[in-house]
Amino acid sequence: MGVINITRFLIVNLFILNLFSVACSQSNQLPKVSIGKYDFYVEIANSPSARERGLMFRNSMPVDKGMFFVFPKSERQCFWMKNTYIPLTAIFIDDNYKIINYSKMMPFDESTHCSTAPAKYVLEINQGVVPLQYLQSEIKVDIPKNIFAW
């Protein structure tokens, strides 16, 4: 009976370890966007349907994850928090990858949060992860060149 229990224990733990390694490798396959020393592995929202859905209906998001919105052209971008359960910070970025402004957004708030100038990109991350001094205008965001291939 003891050998069977040990075998079950080993099989279950190997299965869990395999699931964990798959989850970690999937995370590392996401493109990385950086603000100063803060790195985020991001999902890309570059289609109208992906941009519309955004981070709606998610109960949580790891602190090193985010969503990177790519728009067809630079213009005033506005976001809201309809059906969004987690507090987020939207970082509006121009076509030179510099921060325009940011907005702290609370769950389910349907008021609009907009860029103060034309923005080509928006990075949504968990609220409070990046200190405010890193979110000032004109700070450059490190975006990999191949991010647009995703």
NUMAR-939239 format. One line per 8 residues: number of its first residue (from 0); their letters; for each residue x, y, z of N, C-alpha, C. Coordinates in steps of 0.1 Angstrom, whole numbers, plus 5000, padded with zeros to 4 digits. Layout:
! residues N
NUM) A) X,Y,Z,X,Y,Z,X,Y,Z; ...
//
This chain:
! residues 150
0) MGVINITR) 5008,4988,5000,5000,5000,5000,5009,5013,5000; 5020,5012,5007,5029,5024,5008,5035,5028,4995; 5039,5017,4987,5045,5020,4974,5035,5026,4964; 5022,5022,4965,5012,5028,4956,5010,5042,4960; 5009,5046,4973,5008,5060,4977,5019,5068,4972; 5031,5063,4973,5043,5071,4969,5043,5073,4954; 5039,5063,4946,5038,5064,4932,5027,5074,4928; 5016,5074,4935,5005,5084,4932,5011,5098,4935
8) FLIVNLFI) 5017,5099,4946,5023,5112,4950,5032,5117,4940; 5041,5109,4935,5051,5113,4925,5044,5116,4912; 5034,5109,4907,5027,5112,4895,5020,5125,4896; 5013,5127,4907,5006,5140,4909,5015,5151,4909; 5026,5150,4916,5036,5161,4917,5043,5164,4903; 5046,5154,4896,5051,5156,4883,5042,5163,4873; 5029,5159,4874,5019,5165,4866,5018,5180,4870; 5017,5183,4883,5016,5197,4887,5029,5205,4883
16) LNLFSVAC) 5040,5199,4884,5053,5206,4880,5053,5208,4865; 5047,5199,4857,5046,5201,4842,5037,5212,4839; 5025,5213,4846,5016,5224,4844,5023,5237,4847; 5030,5238,4858,5037,5250,4862,5047,5254,4852; 5055,5245,4847,5065,5249,4837,5059,5253,4824; 5047,5247,4820,5040,5252,4808,5035,5266,4810; 5030,5269,4821,5025,5283,4824,5036,5293,4824; 5047,5289,4830,5059,5298,4830,5064,5301,4816
24) SQSNQLPK) 5065,5290,4808,5070,5292,4794,5061,5301,4786; 5048,5299,4788,5038,5308,4781,5040,5322,4784; 5042,5325,4797,5044,5339,4802,5056,5345,4795; 5067,5337,4794,5079,5342,4788,5078,5344,4773; 5068,5338,4766,5066,5340,4752,5059,5353,4749; 5053,5360,4759,5047,5373,4757,5057,5383,4755; 5055,5393,4747,5065,5404,4746,5066,5412,4759; 5078,5417,4761,5081,5425,4773,5081,5440,4770
32) VSIGKYDF) 5074,5448,4778,5074,5462,4777,5079,5467,4790; 5088,5477,4790,5094,5482,4803,5093,5497,4804; 5090,5500,4817,5090,5514,4821,5101,5515,4832; 5112,5521,4829,5123,5522,4839,5127,5507,4842; 5127,5504,4855,5131,5491,4859,5120,5481,4860; 5108,5485,4856,5096,5477,4857,5092,5471,4844; 5092,5457,4844,5090,5449,4832,5076,5443,4832; 5069,5443,4821,5056,5438,4820,5055,5429,4807
40) YVEIANSP) 5050,5417,4809,5047,5408,4798,5033,5410,4794; 5031,5414,4782,5018,5419,4777,5012,5411,4767; 4998,5411,4768,4990,5406,4757,4988,5418,4748; 4987,5415,4735,4986,5426,4725,4971,5427,4721; 4966,5439,4721,4952,5442,4716,4954,5451,4704; 4954,5445,4692,4957,5452,4680,4946,5451,4670; 4934,5445,4674,4923,5444,4665,4911,5451,4672; 4901,5456,4664,4890,5463,4671,4883,5455,4682
48) SARERGLM) 4882,5442,4679,4875,5433,4690,4884,5432,4702; 4897,5430,4700,4906,5428,4712,4907,5441,4720; 4907,5452,4713,4907,5465,4720,4894,5468,4727; 4883,5464,4721,4870,5466,4728,4869,5458,4741; 4873,5445,4740,4872,5436,4752,4883,5440,4762; 4895,5443,4758,4905,5446,4768,4906,5436,4779; 4906,5441,4791,4908,5433,4803,4895,5431,4810; 4884,5432,4803,4870,5429,4809,4869,5415,4814
56) FRNSMPVD) 4861,5413,4824,4857,5400,4830,4869,5393,4836; 4880,5399,4839,4891,5392,4846,4891,5395,4860; 4892,5385,4868,4892,5387,4883,4905,5391,4889; 4916,5389,4882,4929,5393,4887,4939,5393,4875; 4950,5398,4878,4961,5398,4868,4974,5399,4876; 4984,5390,4872,4997,5391,4879,5003,5404,4878; 5011,5408,4888,5017,5422,4888,5026,5424,4876; 5032,5414,4870,5041,5416,4859,5035,5414,4846
64) KGMFFVFP) 5022,5414,4845,5014,5413,4833,5007,5426,4829; 5003,5427,4817,4995,5439,4813,4989,5436,4799; 4983,5447,4794,4977,5446,4780,4983,5458,4773; 4987,5456,4761,4993,5467,4753,4984,5469,4741; 4978,5480,4740,4968,5484,4729,4976,5491,4718; 4974,5486,4706,4980,5493,4694,4968,5498,4686; 4969,5511,4682,4958,5517,4674,4964,5520,4660; 4955,5520,4650,4959,5522,4636,4966,5536,4634
72) KSERQCFW) 4962,5546,4642,4968,5559,4641,4968,5566,4654; 4976,5576,4655,4977,5584,4667,4965,5594,4667; 4957,5593,4678,4946,5602,4680,4943,5601,4695; 4934,5610,4699,4930,5610,4713,4923,5596,4716; 4928,5589,4726,4923,5576,4730,4916,5577,4743; 4904,5571,4745,4897,5571,4757,4893,5557,4761; 4894,5554,4774,4891,5541,4780,4881,5542,4791; 4874,5531,4794,4865,5531,4805,4866,5517,4812
80) MKNTYIPL) 4860,5515,4823,4862,5503,4830,4849,5494,4831; 4841,5495,4821,4829,5487,4821,4833,5472,4822; 4826,5465,4831,4829,5450,4833,4843,5447,4836; 4850,5456,4841,4864,5454,4845,4865,5453,4860; 4870,5442,4866,4870,5439,4880,4882,5444,4888; 4893,5447,4881,4905,5451,4888,4909,5465,4886; 4914,5472,4896,4919,5486,4894,4931,5486,4884; 4931,5495,4875,4941,5496,4865,4947,5510,4864
88) TAIFIDDN) 4959,5511,4858,4964,5523,4854,4966,5522,4839; 4960,5532,4831,4962,5533,4817,4973,5543,4814; 4983,5539,4807,4994,5547,4804,4994,5550,4789; 4991,5563,4785,4990,5567,4771,5003,5570,4766; 5006,5565,4754,5020,5565,4748,5019,5570,4734; 5028,5580,4730,5028,5585,4717,5035,5576,4707; 5036,5580,4694,5042,5571,4684,5058,5571,4685; 5063,5579,4694,5078,5579,4697,5080,5571,4710
96) YKIINYSK) 5070,5564,4715,5071,5556,4727,5073,5564,4740; 5069,5576,4740,5070,5585,4752,5057,5586,4759; 5057,5586,4772,5044,5587,4779,5038,5601,4777; 5026,5601,4774,5018,5614,4773,5012,5617,4787; 5004,5608,4792,4998,5609,4805,4994,5595,4810; 4989,5595,4822,4983,5582,4827,4970,5585,4834; 4963,5575,4836,4950,5576,4844,4948,5564,4853; 4945,5567,4865,4941,5556,4874,4926,5553,4872
104) MMPFDEST) 4923,5540,4870,4909,5537,4867,4904,5526,4877; 4892,5529,4883,4887,5520,4893,4877,5510,4886; 4875,5498,4892,4866,5488,4886,4852,5494,4884; 4846,5490,4873,4832,5493,4869,4829,5508,4867; 4840,5516,4867,4838,5531,4864,4836,5533,4849; 4824,5538,4846,4821,5539,4831,4824,5554,4827; 4830,5562,4835,4835,5575,4830,4847,5573,4821; 4849,5582,4812,4860,5580,4803,4873,5586,4808
112) HCSTAPAK) 4884,5579,4805,4898,5583,4809,4905,5584,4796; 4910,5596,4792,4915,5599,4779,4929,5604,4779; 4936,5602,4768,4949,5608,4766,4947,5623,4764; 4958,5631,4769,4957,5645,4767,4963,5650,4754; 4968,5641,4746,4974,5643,4733,4972,5631,4725; 4974,5632,4711,4972,5620,4703,4981,5608,4708; 4975,5597,4710,4983,5585,4714,4981,5574,4704; 4992,5566,4702,4992,5555,4693,4991,5542,4701
120) YVLEINQG) 4995,5542,4714,4995,5530,4722,4990,5533,4736; 4985,5523,4742,4981,5524,4756,4985,5511,4763; 4992,5513,4775,4996,5501,4783,4987,5501,4795; 4980,5490,4798,4972,5489,4810,4979,5479,4819; 4981,5483,4832,4987,5475,4842,4980,5476,4855; 4983,5467,4864,4976,5468,4877,4980,5482,4883; 4970,5488,4890,4972,5500,4896,4982,5499,4908; 4991,5509,4909,5000,5509,4920,5013,5501,4919
128) VVPLQYLQ) 5015,5495,4908,5027,5487,4906,5039,5495,4903; 5037,5506,4895,5048,5515,4891,5047,5528,4899; 5057,5532,4906,5057,5545,4913,5054,5557,4903; 5047,5567,4907,5042,5577,4899,5054,5585,4892; 5066,5586,4898,5077,5593,4891,5081,5586,4878; 5078,5573,4876,5081,5566,4863,5070,5569,4853; 5059,5575,4857,5048,5577,4848,5046,5591,4843; 5056,5599,4845,5056,5613,4840,5057,5614,4825
136) SEIKVDIP) 5051,5625,4820,5052,5627,4805,5066,5628,4801; 5068,5624,4788,5081,5624,4781,5091,5613,4786; 5087,5604,4795,5095,5593,4799,5093,5582,4788; 5104,5577,4783,5103,5567,4772,5100,5553,4777; 5091,5546,4770,5087,5533,4773,5095,5524,4764; 5101,5513,4769,5109,5504,4761,5100,5493,4755; 5098,5494,4742,5089,5485,4735,5097,5478,4725; 5097,5464,4725,5105,5457,4715,5100,5459,4701
144) KNIFAW) 5110,5459,4692,5106,5462,4678,5097,5451,4672; 5098,5438,4677,5090,5428,4671,5076,5427,4678; 5073,5436,4686,5059,5436,4693,5048,5437,4683; 5051,5443,4672,5040,5445,4662,5038,5432,4653; 5046,5422,4655,5044,5410,4648,5035,5401,4656; 5031,5404,4668,5022,5395,4676,5008,5396,4671
//
